Amino acid sequence: MTPDQALAGARPAVYWLDDPANPPALPSLRADVEADLVVVGGGYSGLWTALLALEREPGRSVVVLEAGQCGHEASGRNGGFADASLTHGFGNGQDRWPDEMAVLDRLGAANLKNIGEAVARYDIDCHWETTGELTVARAPHEVEDLAEVAKEMTAAGHDVQLLDAGQTRARLDSPTYLGGLLDLHGTALVEPARLAWGLRQACLDLGAVIHEGSPVVSVDSEDSTVAVRTARGSVRARKVALATNAFPPLLRRLRLMTVPVYDHVLMTEPLSASQLASIGWAGREGVGDAANLFHYFRLTRDNRILWGGYDAGYHFGSKISRSLEQSSTTHLLLARHFFETFPQLEGLRFTHRWGGVIDTCTRFSAFFGTAHSGRVAYALGYTGLGVAATRFGADVMLDLLAGEETERTALQMVRQRPLPFPPEPMRYAGIQATRWSMARADRNGGRQNLWLKTLDRLGLGFDF
């Protein structure tokens, strides 16, 4: 069976959302109301903000406004990797905030633990698995890179294991693997849409009012409050948290701070016992490869393989469209890569194919701030690693709205802003040059060209 034949029957639909547990939509906002806090956005970032606000101050009036349905965008379409890192990986954090990494590592580990506790406390059926993560090397220079990462992480107190080719293939067998790095403590796997739906229900149970189908059109200061308006109603609130992430920001100052990137994903049919035995994977770790253009993959509770990544796409003018969620070219490329990695699974079919938009910023990790005299807070720029980090971001937004000096708000990582992307057409040209250069480096032993070296010196980049 060829890769295109394996892909032929795949539904153009998000596997996680193709679930009978998907709750019915909530009514849209059709009145003018008041609240203590209004949250714009019903993905992880917004739902965690609403939930933590109600845990901090029970009885507070909280309204969540979601343009579509909660969890139906990035929060319900991702790979379900909940990572302890708050900085998009140890290396990125070490390069940018070396003096804060011990604190950031501690806060990230506590944040991941708190998510697992919340899943249990609110009885969220999302198959939370603390599996850890395996990073695999497929080229000699990647083996060397992982050895250096292992050395630095071990020196910083992380419990990681550097694996040779045989040890890596004993955990997950692919003829392409030359080595690996195993971190058993830094990652949990989750069914992403079910996590979002569980957080939505927990917010409702604690008294939040959620309006779906309610896109916000403006945010304006009025006296000592902020008016958040939709097409059919408004909420006047003392405080506002903006959690729109990849979608156009409601603050003009943020319009060049992030760009939307499309990521594409495949899901296989369930593996038989013999198929699973042929690749091993007894530890069920989340897996990613060490290339610049990388794949990420994991097992589901019924032993399907989710396979995504590699071809992150930016479209001119920061275009966002449902039509961009399906790409025959990218999905076929992913299918070919899958069978190159696991030739022993020849004959396996894909059941779902989809895509979704995430936000990225030039420093790869979330950034934060306030507007409207401190009455509005925002967090965005998670760059594809927001499943867990959005909870930390929610705490930061609530700290900022309360005007509190906390361990979180004292961090340079929180206080600093990334450099913006240039306007079009320079933005498109720069991103395409970066993607081309990254692919070229992968083919040339990791050697960077002048463009990538310049971006590194400036602390800039493009990732997903």
C-alpha positions in Angstrom: 0.0 0.0 0.0 1.3 3.4 -0.9 1.2 6.4 1.4 -1.5 8.1 -0.7 -3.6 4.9 -0.5 -3.2 4.8 3.3 -4.4 8.4 3.3 -7.3 8.0 0.8 -10.0 7.2 3.4 -9.0 9.7 6.0 -11.8 12.0 7.0 -11.0 15.8 6.7 -11.9 16.2 10.3 -10.3 16.7 13.7 -10.1 13.4 15.5 -10.3 14.9 19.0 -13.5 16.8 18.1 -15.1 13.9 16.3 -16.2 12.6 19.7 -19.7 12.0 21.1 -18.5 13.7 24.3 -18.4 17.0 22.4 -20.9 19.2 24.4 -23.7 21.2 22.8 -23.1 24.8 22.2 -23.9 27.4 24.8 -26.1 30.5 23.9 -24.5 33.6 22.5 -24.5 36.9 24.3 -27.6 38.9 23.4 -27.8 41.5 26.1 -25.8 44.2 27.9 -24.5 42.8 31.2 -21.9 43.5 33.9 -19.2 41.4 35.5 -16.2 41.5 37.7 -14.1 39.8 35.0 -14.6 39.1 31.4 -12.4 36.6 29.6 -12.2 36.9 25.8 -11.4 33.4 24.3 -12.6 30.0 25.3 -9.5 27.9 24.7 -7.1 26.7 27.3 -5.8 30.2 28.1 -9.3 31.7 28.6 -10.7 28.7 30.5 -7.8 28.4 32.9 -8.1 32.2 33.5 -11.8 31.9 34.4 -11.3 28.8 36.5 -8.3 30.1 38.5 -10.1 33.4 39.0 -13.1 31.6 40.6 -10.8 29.4 42.7 -9.0 32.5 44.0 -12.2 34.4 44.7 -15.3 32.3 44.8 -18.4 34.3 44.0 -16.7 36.6 41.6 -18.8 37.2 38.5 -16.9 35.9 35.5 -18.1 36.0 31.9 -16.3 34.1 29.1 -16.9 35.2 25.5 -15.9 32.7 22.8 -16.2 33.4 19.1 -17.0 29.7 18.2 -17.2 26.8 20.6 -14.8 26.3 23.6 -11.9 24.1 22.7 -12.6 23.9 19.0 -9.5 25.8 17.8 -5.9 25.1 18.8 -6.9 23.7 22.2 -8.9 20.9 20.6 -6.6 20.3 17.6 -3.1 19.8 19.1 -1.1 16.7 19.8 -1.9 16.7 23.5 1.7 17.2 24.8 1.5 19.0 28.2 5.1 20.1 28.8 6.5 21.4 32.0 8.7 23.9 30.1 7.4 27.5 30.3 10.1 28.6 27.8 9.5 26.4 24.8 12.2 24.0 25.8 15.2 24.1 28.1 17.6 25.4 25.4 15.4 28.4 24.5 15.0 29.3 28.1 18.7 28.9 28.9 19.7 31.1 26.0 17.3 33.9 26.9 17.0 33.8 30.8 19.9 31.8 32.1 19.7 33.4 35.6 16.1 32.5 35.9 16.1 29.0 34.7 16.1 27.4 38.1 13.0 29.3 39.1 11.3 28.8 35.7 12.0 25.0 35.9 10.5 24.9 39.4 7.4 26.9 38.5 7.0 24.8 35.3 7.1 21.5 37.2 4.6 22.8 39.8 2.3 24.1 37.0 2.3 20.6 35.3 1.6 18.9 38.7 -1.3 21.4 39.4 -2.9 20.5 36.0 -2.9 16.8 36.8 -4.4 17.6 40.2 -7.1 19.8 38.6 -7.9 17.0 36.2 -8.5 14.7 39.1 -10.3 17.2 41.3 -12.8 18.1 38.6 -13.1 14.5 37.4 -12.1 15.4 33.8 -12.1 12.4 31.5 -9.1 13.3 29.3 -6.8 10.3 29.8 -4.0 12.3 31.5 -0.8 10.2 31.3 2.5 11.2 32.8 4.6 9.4 30.2 7.5 11.7 29.8 9.0 12.5 26.4 11.5 10.9 24.0 13.5 13.1 21.6 15.0 11.1 18.8 17.9 11.8 16.5 17.9 10.8 12.8 21.2 12.4 11.8 24.7 12.3 13.2 24.7 16.1 14.0 21.4 15.6 16.0 23.1 12.9 18.1 25.8 15.4 19.0 23.2 18.1 19.7 21.3 15.8 22.0 24.5 15.0 23.9 25.1 18.7 24.5 21.5 19.2 25.7 21.7 16.2 28.0 24.9 17.6 29.5 23.3 21.1 30.1 20.1 19.7 31.5 21.8 17.3 33.8 24.0 20.2 35.1 20.8 22.1 35.8 19.3 19.3 37.9 17.1 17.6 35.3 16.8 13.8 35.4 17.4 12.9 31.7 19.0 9.9 30.0 21.1 10.1 26.8 20.4 7.0 24.7 22.4 5.4 22.0 20.8 3.9 18.8 20.2 0.5 20.4 18.7 1.9 23.6 16.5 4.3 21.6 15.2 1.6 19.3 14.5 -0.6 22.3 12.0 2.0 23.5 10.6 2.8 20.0 11.9 0.9 17.0 12.6 2.8 13.8 15.5 2.0 11.5 16.0 5.8 11.2 16.9 6.4 14.8 20.5 7.0 15.8 20.0 8.1 19.4 17.7 9.8 21.8 17.1 11.8 24.9 14.6 10.6 27.5 13.0 12.8 30.0 10.5 10.8 32.0 9.3 13.7 34.2 8.7 16.7 32.0 5.7 15.8 29.9 2.2 14.4 30.3 -0.1 13.4 27.4 -3.8 14.3 27.3 -6.8 14.2 25.0 -6.8 17.9 24.3 -10.4 18.6 23.4 -11.7 16.7 26.4 -9.4 18.7 28.6 -10.9 21.9 27.3 -14.4 20.6 27.7 -13.7 19.5 31.2 -12.3 22.9 32.1 -15.4 24.5 30.5 -17.7 22.4 32.7 -15.6 23.2 35.8 -16.0 26.9 35.1 -19.7 26.5 34.7 -19.9 24.5 37.9 -18.1 27.3 39.8 -20.5 29.9 38.5 -18.9 31.3 35.4 -21.2 32.4 32.5 -20.0 31.3 29.1 -21.3 32.6 25.9 -20.3 30.8 22.7 -20.8 32.1 19.2 -20.0 35.5 20.5 -17.0 37.1 18.7 -15.8 40.3 20.3 -15.6 43.3 18.1 -14.1 45.9 20.4 -12.6 46.6 23.9 -12.9 50.2 25.1 -12.3 52.0 28.4 -15.4 53.7 29.8 -14.8 55.6 33.1 -13.4 53.1 35.6 -14.6 50.0 33.6 -14.0 48.3 30.3 -16.7 47.7 27.7 -16.3 44.5 25.7 -18.7 44.4 22.8 -20.0 41.7 20.5 -22.4 42.1 17.6 -25.5 41.6 19.8 -24.4 42.5 23.3 -21.7 43.8 25.6 -20.1 43.2 29.0 -19.0 46.0 31.2 -16.3 44.8 33.5 -13.8 46.0 36.0 -11.1 43.6 34.6 -10.6 41.9 31.2 -8.3 39.1 30.2 -7.5 38.6 26.5 -6.9 35.0 25.5 -7.3 35.1 21.7 -3.8 33.7 20.9 -3.4 33.1 17.1 -6.5 35.2 16.2 -6.2 38.9 15.5 -5.5 40.7 18.7 -8.0 43.3 20.0 -5.1 45.6 20.9 -3.4 47.5 18.1 0.0 47.3 19.9 -0.1 43.5 19.5 -0.7 43.3 15.8 2.9 42.7 14.8 3.8 40.7 17.9 2.7 37.3 16.7 1.9 35.5 13.4 -0.5 32.6 12.8 1.1 29.4 11.6 -0.8 26.3 10.3 0.2 22.9 11.7 -1.1 19.7 10.1 -1.8 16.3 11.7 -2.7 12.7 10.8 -4.3 10.0 12.9 -4.0 6.3 12.2 -6.5 3.6 12.8 -5.9 1.6 16.1 -2.8 -0.6 15.9 -3.2 -4.3 16.3 -1.3 -6.1 19.1 1.2 -7.4 16.6 1.6 -4.0 14.9 2.3 -2.3 18.3 4.7 -5.1 19.2 6.6 -4.4 16.0 7.6 -0.9 17.2 7.7 -1.4 20.9 6.7 1.8 22.7 6.0 0.2 26.0 6.6 3.4 27.8 4.0 5.3 25.6 6.2 8.4 25.7 5.4 11.5 23.7 8.0 11.6 20.9 9.5 14.4 18.8 12.5 14.3 16.5 15.4 16.7 16.9 15.4 18.3 13.5 14.6 22.0 12.8 11.5 20.9 10.9 10.4 18.2 13.3 7.6 15.6 13.7 5.8 15.0 17.0 3.8 11.8 17.6 2.1 9.9 20.4 -0.3 7.0 21.2 -3.9 7.5 22.0 -5.8 5.5 24.6 -6.9 3.0 22.0 -3.4 2.8 20.5 -3.8 5.0 17.4 -0.7 7.0 16.4 -1.1 10.8 16.1 1.5 12.1 13.7 2.0 15.8 13.0 4.3 18.7 12.5 7.2 19.3 10.0 5.6 21.6 7.5 4.6 24.7 9.5 2.8 27.1 7.1 2.6 30.9 7.1 0.3 32.6 4.6 0.7 36.1 3.3 -0.9 38.8 5.3 -1.3 36.5 8.4 -4.3 34.9 6.6 -6.5 32.7 8.7 -9.1 30.6 6.8 -10.9 27.2 7.2 -9.7 26.4 3.7 -6.1 26.3 5.0 -6.8 23.5 7.6 -6.7 20.9 4.8 -3.5 20.5 2.7 -3.3 17.5 0.4 0.4 18.2 -0.2 1.3 18.4 3.5 -0.8 15.5 4.6 0.7 13.3 1.8 4.2 14.4 2.9 3.4 13.5 6.5 2.1 10.1 5.4 5.3 9.4 3.4 7.4 10.4 6.4 5.4 8.2 8.7 6.1 5.0 6.6 9.7 6.0 6.1 10.0 6.1 9.9 8.0 2.9 10.6 8.2 0.7 7.5 7.0 -2.2 9.6 3.6 -0.6 9.8 3.0 -0.8 6.0 -0.7 -1.4 5.5 -1.8 0.8 8.3 -4.4 3.4 7.3 -5.1 6.9 8.4 -8.6 7.7 9.6 -8.5 11.5 10.1 -6.5 14.4 8.7 -6.7 18.0 9.9 -4.9 21.3 10.6 -5.2 24.2 12.8 -3.7 27.6 13.5 -1.3 28.4 16.3 0.5 31.6 17.2 4.2 32.1 17.2 6.4 35.0 18.4 10.0 35.8 17.8 11.2 34.4 21.1 9.1 31.2 20.8 7.5 31.5 24.3 4.6 33.3 25.7 4.7 37.0 26.6 2.5 39.1 28.8 1.3 42.6 29.5 -1.5 45.1 30.4 -3.4 47.9 28.7 -6.2 50.3 29.5 -4.5 51.5 32.7 -4.0 47.9 34.0 -7.6 46.9 33.6 -6.8 44.6 30.6 -4.2 41.9 30.6 -3.1 39.6 27.8 -1.0 36.5 27.3 -0.1 35.1 23.9 2.8 33.7 21.8 2.8 30.2 23.1 4.2 28.9 19.8 2.7 25.4 19.9 3.6 24.6 23.5 0.6 26.0 25.3 -1.2 22.9 26.6 0.3 23.3 30.0 1.9 26.8 29.8 -1.5 28.5 29.3 -2.3 27.7 33.0 0.8 29.6 34.1 -0.1 32.4 31.7 -3.6 32.5 33.3 -2.0 33.0 36.7 0.2 35.7 35.3 -2.8 37.6 33.8 -4.7 37.4 37.1 -1.6 38.6 39.0 -1.3 41.6 36.6 -5.0 42.4 36.9 -4.8 42.4 40.7 -1.8 44.6 40.6 0.2 42.1 42.6 3.9 41.7 42.7 4.4 37.9 42.8 7.2 35.6 42.0 5.7 35.2 38.5 5.4 38.9 37.7 8.9 39.6 39.0 10.4 37.3 36.3 12.3 39.0 33.4 10.6 36.3 31.2 7.3 37.9 32.2 8.4 41.5 32.2 10.2 41.4 28.8 8.5 41.6 25.4 9.7 39.9 22.2 10.7 42.0 19.2 7.8 42.3 16.7 7.7 40.8 13.2 8.1 43.3 10.4 5.1 44.4 8.3 4.3 42.8 5.0 5.8 42.0 2.6 9.0 41.8 4.6 7.3 39.5 7.1 6.3 36.9 4.5 9.7 37.1 2.8 11.6 36.8 6.2 9.5 33.8 7.3 9.9 31.9 4.1 13.7 32.6 4.1 13.8 31.2 7.6 11.9 28.1 6.8 14.0 27.4 3.7 17.2 28.0 5.7 16.0 25.6 8.5 15.3 22.9 6.0 18.6 23.4 4.4 20.4 23.1 7.7 18.6 19.8 8.4 20.0 18.5 5.1 23.5 19.9 5.7 24.6 18.4 9.0 23.0 21.2 11.0 25.2 23.9 9.5 23.5 27.3 9.6 23.7 29.8 6.8 24.3 33.5 7.4 20.6 34.2 7.7 20.1 31.8 10.6 23.3 32.9 12.3 22.1 36.6 12.1 18.7 35.7 13.5 20.4 33.8 16.4 22.6 36.8 17.2 19.5 39.0 17.3 17.6 36.6 19.4 14.9 36.2 16.7 13.3 33.3 15.0 10.3 31.4 13.6 9.0 28.1 15.1 5.9 26.2 15.9 
